[in-house]
């Protein structure tokens, strides 16, 4: 039976890589959530064609999130997998971070995952089955200079996931975290070529990751049935 998978912020970057990996062989029904990336979402749907839907929703808006979840459950009767991937980043000195910066970061990266998870939880509990994967960051583990608000939001995802794994485990719902190192996506466009080379030199594998590296990890977590409450960090050995 096909799994119904919702991926937030999935039109570009890591989310897009996850969609492409999980859509192979038409083995899953995938709902691609997007907000501002309509063109990329349409292009992705046209590329994959089968068993894929795109749905516009601002995941920082609880009502829009609930409408999206209700639509999916009304149509497919279930959501097997939720991947909270949507997120933003910002490099800024701590003393320059405004209250608006802080609130927007926390709402987009953390509160949105609360909204989506809360909206799907009852369906998963009813079905006694579910898999939730939260995409955090290496900075959620070790903290990033000039990214205090980003690091805090991603660390919050880790804490939320571990607590949820304990609470939802008895309902056969697994909750895990992927905390990528540097990945070749638009989010890192602010890095200079020199910075990228320095990162490569400091990474034992001598390279930065690609979205497919995260997507394969996602696939494994979906297929595995005995892993929950874990933080997996594909980072090339940059942090060990």
Order of alpha helices (4+ residues) and beta strands (2+ residues): beta-alpha-beta-alpha-beta-alpha-beta-alpha-alpha-beta-alpha-alpha-beta-alpha-alpha-beta
